[in-house]
Amino acid sequence: MSLSAVCYLTLAGEREQDILLYVDGMVDSLSVFWRDPVPLHLVFVCPEDEVSFFRRSIVPVPRLRFEFKTEREVAPSLAADTMLVSDRRDMAARLLFAASCPTDFCLTLEPGAFCVRPIGTDTLLPQGRALTEWESKAKHAGWWRASARLLGCEDRGEAMGLSVCPAILAKDLAARAIAAVAKASGHNPVKALAAATLGERESWTDSALYGLANEGAAMLAWHWDRDARPNDRPNRLHSDANIWSREEVSGWDPETWRSQANHGDFVIIKRRAGIVPEQVLPSLYRMLDLRA
């Protein structure tokens, strides 16, 4: 089984320096911890008028192979759409890329996701299935309701669903999710995704659409079983040392990660919560023994 990775980048709504610092942290951490002899193929998807900026600004690092694609190269309708904004544009781009990626699986990333332990295809795709972070659907019930409305289906009532990015998506299942959006709406999937965000208090997510379109045997054929016995379960994808709000920054000590027996491969910083990189990156770099 093969694996590539995708990260959507844009300057819209971002401070140029902040987004680049977060990207540097993400790629530096991957460079340190990627263990396969073949470099990880990481594709950055960007708006057409920004791709040259990111190509110039992101410095190549060992163990990773960068490729820069425009939105138009991933999906012409995405480049033409102006209604999809902020994190929903990120999600649409990641799901669309995963549905046509050059590998069996795609690791979805975003600036603010930092690798904190050794990884490779053997740890991310144990026994040929994706290492998967599950969470209670009740935790973000609105996402699942909105995604079910968009797909014109009922949630089958399974208590657990796919968690947020970083996630590992199977190419075939991502394509099925995109096809399900198009079929349910009768429209181009990008147009349907954009329309479903307008005037809605609750909005779809890529993980919920992917999960609902593939619930049951199809999902568990490609993803590690959430019900596996603890001794059989592979390492987790997400850490317990994540930061989801500015209030958590002051009491956050990344060294606690070292003492967590059930920590995961990635620490997640919710940068859109107003967390500036200077608040967290120095500590992360010290934890990773990269640079002060």
Phi and psi in degrees as a GROMACS rama.xvg file:
@    title "Ramachandran Plot"
@    xaxis  label "Phi"
@    yaxis  label "Psi"
@TYPE xy
-113.256  156.301  SER-2
-139.256  134.488  LEU-3
-125.778  -178.979  SER-4
-138.758  153.889  ALA-5
-137.024  144.652  VAL-6
-142.88  127.597  CYS-7
-90.4927  134.805  TYR-8
-129.134  139.684  LEU-9
-154.264  153.369  THR-10
-88.8697  -8.54829  LEU-11
-62.1761  123.144  ALA-12
72.7643  12.6586  GLY-13
-120.85  148.802  GLU-14
-80.7739  128.63  ARG-15
-52.8197  -45.8812  GLU-16
-64.6386  -39.7118  GLN-17
-65.2519  -47.4388  ASP-18
-63.3476  -37.4545  ILE-19
-69.1308  -37.2061  LEU-20
-64.2973  -42.5666  LEU-21
-65.1453  -40.7702  TYR-22
-63.9063  -43.0625  VAL-23
-57.1913  -44.865  ASP-24
-61.4304  -41.3159  GLY-25
-63.6501  -49.7879  MET-26
-72.7972  -33.495  VAL-27
-63.0114  -42.4157  ASP-28
-66.6733  -40.5107  SER-29
-64.2079  -39.5145  LEU-30
-62.2014  -38.8941  SER-31
-69.0331  -38.7198  VAL-32
-106.428  -6.50943  PHE-33
-71.0473  125.422  TRP-34
-109.422  -9.12492  ARG-35
-69.0824  148.732  ASP-36
-67.2528  -26.145  PRO-37
-92.398  131.081  VAL-38
-58.1157  148.316  PRO-39
-73.5859  127.016  LEU-40
-82.5722  108.142  HIS-41
-111.082  118.189  LEU-42
-102.03  124.348  VAL-43
-97.8235  123.159  PHE-44
-102.367  128.842  VAL-45
-139.26  156.103  CYS-46
-57.7761  150.134  PRO-47
-58.4752  -37.7852  GLU-48
-83.9547  4.06307  ASP-49
-118.585  -11.1308  GLU-50
-63.1889  -37.7058  VAL-51
-67.244  -34.591  SER-52
-62.0755  -48.626  PHE-53
-68.8191  -35.2655  PHE-54
-62.5027  -38.8213  ARG-55
-72.6654  -33.3116  ARG-56
-88.6376  -27.3057  SER-57
-91.6096  116.067  ILE-58
-82.179  130.917  VAL-59
-57.7629  145.493  PRO-60
-131.357  157.881  VAL-61
-62.4644  150.82  PRO-62
74.61  -0.300479  ARG-63
-125.808  144.614  LEU-64
-117.963  113.31  ARG-65
-87.069  144.581  PHE-66
-138.366  139.532  GLU-67
-114.542  126.013  PHE-68
-124.269  145.424  LYS-69
-81.8828  160.767  THR-70
-55.567  -39.6006  GLU-71
-62.1371  -35.0382  ARG-72
-70.4597  -26.9717  GLU-73
-83.5066  -46.3894  VAL-74
-159.901  111.065  ALA-75
-53.7375  -34.3646  PRO-76
-68.5199  -27.0531  SER-77
-68.8652  -43.0944  LEU-78
-63.7015  -33.3778  ALA-79
-80.9625  -17.8269  ALA-80
-83.9767  137.581  ASP-81
-115.405  -2.86039  THR-82
-87.9354  -28.8713  MET-83
-76.6918  119.203  LEU-84
-133.339  167.261  VAL-85
54.2726  -138.196  SER-86
-68.4637  -24.5395  ASP-87
-70.4381  -29.8922  ARG-88
-68.0771  -41.4528  ARG-89
-55.0765  -49.8257  ASP-90
-62.6221  -44.0434  MET-91
-60.6704  -44.4721  ALA-92
-63.0221  -42.9158  ALA-93
-64.4146  -44.9265  ARG-94
-66.897  -40.7344  LEU-95
-64.3624  -41.5297  LEU-96
-65.6425  -44.921  PHE-97
-58.6594  -32.8189  ALA-98
-70.5493  -15.4997  ALA-99
-133.09  19.3333  SER-100
-68.0193  161.062  CYS-101
-82.076  6.61512  PRO-102
-128.627  170.593  THR-103
-67.8011  -34.0246  ASP-104
-131.979  156.58  PHE-105
-132.891  125.801  CYS-106
-86.6053  116.198  LEU-107
-88.8273  133.545  THR-108
-131.501  163.282  LEU-109
-148.169  153.761  GLU-110
-57.5666  129.888  PRO-111
110.018  -5.7775  GLY-112
-103.418  116.29  ALA-113
-117.994  128.107  PHE-114
-73.6725  133.057  CYS-115
-129.104  13.0891  VAL-116
-157.003  160.053  ARG-117
-59.7382  134.26  PRO-118
-137.64  162.923  ILE-119
-171.967  -177.678  GLY-120
-63.4408  -28.4088  THR-121
-70.0484  -32.1012  ASP-122
-88.9595  -30.4813  THR-123
-86.3466  -23.9361  LEU-124
-126.457  57.7494  LEU-125
-63.5551  132.895  PRO-126
55.6716  27.4696  GLN-127
78.9252  7.90583  GLY-128
-118.607  154.526  ARG-129
-75.8806  132.071  ALA-130
-61.7604  125.364  LEU-131
-130.78  133.236  THR-132
-96.9462  116.543  GLU-133
-102.654  151.613  TRP-134
-146.01  161.144  GLU-135
-63.6435  131.899  SER-136
-62.8544  -26.8471  LYS-137
-63.7746  -22.9655  ALA-138
-62.8516  -36.4529  LYS-139
-134.208  59.0338  HIS-140
-58.6464  -34.1977  ALA-141
-63.2333  -36.3761  GLY-142
-61.3653  -42.3735  TRP-143
-71.6869  -38.3962  TRP-144
-62.8601  -46.3038  ARG-145
-64.3652  -39.7213  ALA-146
-68.276  -37.8346  SER-147
-65.6227  -39.514  ALA-148
-61.4238  -43.5029  ARG-149
-62.3937  -38.4022  LEU-150
-84.931  -7.05139  LEU-151
64.9439  36.277  GLY-152
-132.026  172.074  CYS-153
-105.198  140.387  GLU-154
-62.9239  129.591  ASP-155
-68.5948  -3.07171  ARG-156
88.9465  5.6934  GLY-157
-63.6223  135.937  GLU-158
-71.9655  -28.2127  ALA-159
-113.069  147.042  MET-160
-142.675  173.439  GLY-161
-65.7856  135.914  LEU-162
-83.986  -170.867  SER-163
-81.1271  173.263  VAL-164
-62.7401  138.272  CYS-165
-72.0898  141.206  PRO-166
-144.534  161.143  ALA-167
-114.123  117.12  ILE-168
-108.468  138.038  LEU-169
-78.8604  133.888  ALA-170
-53.6879  -48.0845  LYS-171
-62.9437  -38.1469  ASP-172
-75.3275  -34.3107  LEU-173
-63.6624  -41.6997  ALA-174
-63.3404  -37.156  ALA-175
-65.3536  -38.4377  ARG-176
-65.0216  -44.5477  ALA-177
-62.2294  -41.9633  ILE-178
-64.3907  -35.7769  ALA-179
-66.6077  -38.156  ALA-180
-63.3895  -45.9704  VAL-181
-63.609  -42.4936  ALA-182
-66.3734  -43.5354  LYS-183
-67.3726  -35.0422  ALA-184
-92.07  -25.2392  SER-185
74.2621  14.9184  GLY-186
-127.782  170.738  HIS-187
-53.2657  135.049  ASN-188
-60.3116  -34.971  PRO-189
-64.9694  -42.826  VAL-190
-62.4335  -39.2829  LYS-191
-67.0151  -41.0934  ALA-192
-64.0773  -41.5797  LEU-193
-65.7027  -45.7203  ALA-194
-62.1087  -33.1761  ALA-195
-75.9208  -6.43737  ALA-196
-96.5567  -12.3087  THR-197
-81.9486  125.275  LEU-198
67.7968  17.5883  GLY-199
-106.217  131.893  GLU-200
-73.492  -33.937  ARG-201
-110.411  139.17  GLU-202
-130.565  155.459  SER-203
-63.3485  162.362  TRP-204
-133.305  159.06  THR-205
-62.3083  -40.9256  ASP-206
-66.8107  -38.9969  SER-207
-69.8636  -42.4226  ALA-208
-60.4385  -45.545  LEU-209
-60.6954  -44.845  TYR-210
-67.0898  -46.0617  GLY-211
-66.0635  -36.5146  LEU-212
-72.1546  -12.629  ALA-213
-133.769  20.8204  ASN-214
-62.7007  148.727  GLU-215
97.9788  -144.861  GLY-216
-62.4715  -35.096  ALA-217
-60.8117  -43.6306  ALA-218
-63.0247  -47.6409  MET-219
-76.9978  -10.3404  LEU-220
-73.6501  -24.4332  ALA-221
-112.575  -16.6085  TRP-222
-120.795  148.833  HIS-223
-64.195  133.536  TRP-224
-63.7215  121.709  ASP-225
-66.428  -17.1342  ARG-226
-98.7315  10.6357  ASP-227
-61.6507  149.545  ALA-228
-61.3687  145.996  ARG-229
-52.1028  -38.5968  PRO-230
-72.2813  -18.3686  ASN-231
-94.8013  -16.4455  ASP-232
-73.3952  134.419  ARG-233
-71.2773  175.164  PRO-234
-56.6776  153.927  ASN-235
-77.2079  156.573  ARG-236
-84.4185  -36.8822  LEU-237
-105.022  144.68  HIS-238
-82.7323  166.653  SER-239
-93.6108  2.08508  ASP-240
-102.547  32.507  ALA-241
-77.5287  160.631  ASN-242
-120.171  118.112  ILE-243
-107.372  -12.5241  TRP-244
-149.194  161.688  SER-245
-62.6129  -30.8178  ARG-246
-63.7736  -25.041  GLU-247
-82.57  -13.747  GLU-248
-65.4016  -44.997  VAL-249
-62.3138  -34.3276  SER-250
-98.3382  12.0032  GLY-251
-88.7934  125.803  TRP-252
-125.087  106.089  ASP-253
-62.2607  -17.9141  PRO-254
-65.7403  -21.7357  GLU-255
-62.382  -24.9383  THR-256
-57.6293  -37.2793  TRP-257
-63.529  -27.1037  ARG-258
-93.1535  0.100966  SER-259
-90.2111  113.882  GLN-260
-66.1492  -31.0853  ALA-261
-106.908  32.8092  ASN-262
-68.0582  164.852  HIS-263
-111.316  -171.91  GLY-264
-79.9852  -25.6285  ASP-265
-128.146  134.568  PHE-266
-93.2015  136.224  VAL-267
-113.245  126.445  ILE-268
-110.263  117.979  ILE-269
-79.6441  83.3394  LYS-270
-64.7126  -27.7701  ARG-271
-73.0264  -3.11414  ARG-272
-82.4675  7.7738  ALA-273
90.3134  19.5958  GLY-274
-88.2291  114.391  ILE-275
-82.3093  147.766  VAL-276
-59.8736  -31.6737  PRO-277
-63.1  -18.7689  GLU-278
-77.8682  -24.7979  GLN-279
-126.848  -30.784  VAL-280
-64.8432  -40.5627  LEU-281
-57.61  -41.0802  PRO-282
-66.8993  -40.5002  SER-283
-63.9407  -43.0211  LEU-284
-63.1359  -38.5861  TYR-285
-64.6367  -41.2173  ARG-286
-62.2521  -39.7358  MET-287
-85.7348  -0.743833  LEU-288
57.907  37.0558  ASP-289
-92.6135  -66.53  LEU-290
-161.212  153.851  ARG-291
